[in-house]
Amino acid sequence: MEIFGLPASLFVNGGAVTFLFAVLWMVYTGRLVPRATVDDLRADRDNWRAAATTQTEARQVEAEQSRLVLDELAQTVDRFIASLPPPSGDRRSQQRGGGR
């Protein structure tokens, strides 16, 4: 049987020295970290999550504004094209000498 990758006989027969070695081994391998380190990591995670949420919301607002601008532009172009006078005859025939 193994405990933290070490034989269990070390813990049974070794006493305090083995316990100290096990704690040091856990710190060295990253299985045991100080609470302050964990708190810092959690705070960083929360900050990144909040930043990502804010950025996602900003992108949604930007997309909505772009949609509104494009809708208004489409309406303006539609009104402009509707206001143009209808074409009167074929311009190509007039340019080729049809109106001598």
Secondary structure as UniProt FT lines:
FT   STRAND          2..3
FT   TURN            4..5
FT   STRAND          6..7
FT   HELIX           8..14
FT   HELIX           16..29
FT   HELIX           35..83
FT   HELIX           91..93
FT   HELIX           94..98
//
